[in-house]
Amino acid sequence: MEMKREMAKIGMTTTLLLTSGSALFVKNRVAKAVHIGAGVALVGFCIWHASLYPKEHNKTN
């Protein structure tokens, strides 16, 4: 489980860097495609990362 969490964090970091870096050159056609693809991948990595942690329900009586 720890390995999956670490891979998700690395993926989020990488795609965040790609998204923010390519935002500077968004007028370029290739950079725009990289920006959109990295943004979609970032959302996917965030969802994956969130799913790796147990859901805790606080029950108040």
SULLIN-V143892 format. One record per backbone hydrogen bond with DSSP energy under -0.5 kcal/mol. NH is the residue of the N-H (numbers start at 1). CO is the residue of the C=O. If there is no record, write none. Layout:
NH|CO ; NH|CO
This chain:
5|1 ; 6|2 ; 7|3 ; 8|4 ; 9|5 ; 10|6 ; 11|7 ; 12|8 ; 13|9 ; 14|10 ; 15|11 ; 16|12 ; 17|13 ; 18|14 ; 19|15 ; 20|16 ; 21|17 ; 22|18 ; 23|19 ; 24|21 ; 25|22 ; 26|23 ; 28|25 ; 32|28 ; 33|29 ; 34|30 ; 35|31 ; 36|32 ; 37|33 ; 38|34 ; 39|35 ; 40|36 ; 41|37 ; 42|38 ; 43|39 ; 44|40 ; 45|41 ; 46|42 ; 47|43 ; 48|44 ; 49|45 ; 50|46 ; 51|47 ; 52|48 ; 52|49 ; 53|50 ; 56|54 ; 57|55 ; 58|56 ; 59|57 ; 60|58 ; 61|59
